[in-house]
Structures are given as C-alpha cells and as structure tokens.
C-alpha cells in the first residue's frame, strides 16, 4: 500500500462567510484543518509582505530612524 505524502493548502480571507464555508467543506470530506489568526499583517509592515521586513533588526533600524528624525537628528 502506497502512502501519499501529506499536502496542505493555506486559505486566507477576511470574509468570515468564506472561512466558514471552507471549514464545512473540510469537515464534510473529513479533512483535518487548523485555524489561526493571520498575524503577518501586523508583524510585517510591507503591503507585499516582503520578507526583508520580517527581520527584527531591520524594523528596529527603521523605528530608530523615525525616532531620530522626530528628534531632529538628521543629516
């Protein structure tokens, strides 16, 4: 008997009706699923989710630059 490798699909939506429909579909097919809140939008300020901005050092540097600018420490 061949065992197929597990596959996963990620579905993102801010529409609760769509999420509920996919949950019902998964339950109907007896497919396991995990529901989680998408925090990437909160932690990654890039509209395109550029991974460059996931680096905490980059974000600290940006925040430091903003603070320096507000304090008048600019060149």
N, C-alpha and C positions, 0 to 999 in steps of 0.2 A: 504494500500500500504506500503510495507516494504522499508525503505530507507537504502541502504547499506552504511557502513562507508567508508570514503574516504581512498584510498590506494595511496601510492606513490612509485615510482621507481627512484633510482638515477643511472644515467649513467655517467661514467667518461671515457673520451678518449682524447688523444692529437691529434687525427686524425680528421681534420675538415670535411672530407667526411662522416665519420661515424656519427658525430653530426648532420650534415645537413640531412642525411637520417632519423635519428630518429625524427628530427623536422618535416619533411614532413609526416612521418608516424603518428605522433601525430596530425598534422593538418588534415590529411585525416580522422582520427577517431573522429575529433572534441574534442580532449582531451586537457585540459589546461596544459601548462607546463611553467616552469620558467627556464631561462638560467642564469647561473652565472659562473664567473671565479673561478676555484678551487685555493684557497689561502692556503690550508692546507700544500701544499708542501713548500711554502715559510715561513710559520709560524712555522711549525713543522719540525725540522731538522732530525728527525728519519726516515730512509728509510722505516720502517714498520709502520710509523705514530703512534708510541707508545704514548698513551695519557699522560704518565708521562712527556713528553717534551712539552705539551701544557700549563703546569703550568709556568707562567711568573717568579715566584720565582726560579724555577729550572734553567731556561735559564739564569737568572741574575747571579746565583751562578756559572754556567759553564763559562759564559763570564768573571766573576771576577777571576776565577781560571786561565783562559787563560792569562788574563792581568797580574796576579801575577807571573805566570810562565815566561812570556816575560820580566818582570821587575826583575827577579832573586829572587823573594820572594817565595822560595820553601823550603821544609824541606828535 
